[in-house]
Amino acid sequence: MKNQLTYLPKPKPCNLLPCLLLMLTLLVFMSGCVSIRSKENTDQKFIDKGKNIALFVRSDGLYAVDLPSGAEICLDASPNVNKDTEFQLTLAQDNKTAAYVKNDDLFLVSIDFNNLSAQPLPICEEVSDYIFIQNALVYSPKSGGLYSYDPASKEKEALIASDKYYYYWLVASTDRVFARRVGTSWEEQDVGITEIKLTDGSETLVIPSILPDEKGSLGEYYRTIGISADNKFLYLLRGPHSGSLSSDGVSMGIYNIEKREFTPLDIVTLPKRENFSVNPTKPELAFIYGGNREMSFNKKVLSLLDPLSGEITMLTADEDGMGSMHPCFFADGQRILFSAGEPIEDFEEALEAILEGGSYYEHHSIWEHDFTSGKSRIITETGFNIWPRYIIGGKAISFVRINGNVFDLYVYEDGQERLVAANIDSSCCGYYGYYNLTPVLTVQSVNN
């Protein structure tokens, strides 16, 4: 959507105050952090701004866009937002607050499409990880401990006051947090997966890490993925203490929260955030099956994991041999979106395409699988499209289209595509044909 600037008439001789107001108006338009407002519309989806939004990063700052109307606001005019791939943009449950990292420090900012005066609020220096639990922010600084901050009351609470351990890969249910616990000193770098109860702050180490030894074993670390819809199972990844080996694939595991039992699974996948989607209605996890860091190899199938049996069911698009990414369940658990395309078969040709800023795929489309009918359908047939999300109660979807090194966000509704946010920062998102967008983009629907 193009900026529509209102050209001001040549001012008549005036007193000082109106002239200053005129100069301030011009400075706002020139500042690089401009609000782009849609035209007035009496349609309900244009009135309810903020229920379906995207939070995204451009090279000049942090922005939010209301997806139905296209209204856009700048939240932080800084070129240093989320430049580390370990951090992700995060929205509170009500879409009224955003959490993000700037120069390794954690910030909050309010989102109000009718009020542009909100200022970023510094929360924590040198943050390790952070999540929203409903509308409260839970975070861990690298100096140690685990804390919560309530944007409404502006109150901070120490869940665990410690300078010995910090936490990351945080996932939460309604009453507890699971995370990887790490020592702040070199003597105790990787402890394992810990459970923290929010009711009393008690902590239990549930899966200890297996540390490397002098005999050459690399041991095993664990990483949280998510918690099942019934809060009974914790989904995990497990891999060696080697970044290079883990990049080529890790195994999975399930922790039964009620029985306190950990079951390792010989299922290989890549340790990517967007490789997984938790079914919001029943114990089930969608993931991309297959190892090797190159996305043109062995990423053929979107799969479902049943934590009760440990068995997997493989779903696929209509054509065999398609590489898949970015699964996303709908709120009722009966549909799932994913992106898929035919990989370039020749490795040297694929590698050359990557080095030239392209992809392992000739093209990439958005697909939807319906569990009731058991059929998959293609939604976008042209362009390189990834990262689909359901919006507006499942009546529309958003997705990202890649043009060279440019990421653009589109909405697909009633058989039509429309651009809602252009030039999203892509500087930290590509790795061997895989696209990690969590540092620069998140999409969320309230009451989806």
Secondary structure, 3 states (H helix, E strand, C coil): CCCCCCCCCCCCCCCHHHHHHHHHHHHHHHCCCCCECCCCCCCHHHHCCCCEEEEEEECCEEEEEECCCCCEEEEECCCCECCCCCCCCEECCCCCEEEEEECCEEEEEECCCCCCCCCCEEEECCEEEEEEECCEEEEEECCCCEEEEECCCCEEEEEECCCCEEEEEEEECCCEEEEEEEECCHHHCCCEEEEEECCCCCEEEEEECECCCCCCCCCEEEEEEEECCCCCEEEEEEECCCHHHHHCCEEEEEEECCCCEEEEEEEEECCCHHHEEECCCCCCEEEEECCCCCCCCCCCEEEEECCCCCCEEEECCCCCCCEEEEEEECCCCCEEEEEEECECCCHHHHHHHHHCCCCCECCEEEEEEECCCCEEEECCCCCEEEEEEEEHHHCEEEEEEEECCEEEEEEEECCEEEEEEEEECCCCCEECCEECCCCCEEEEECCC
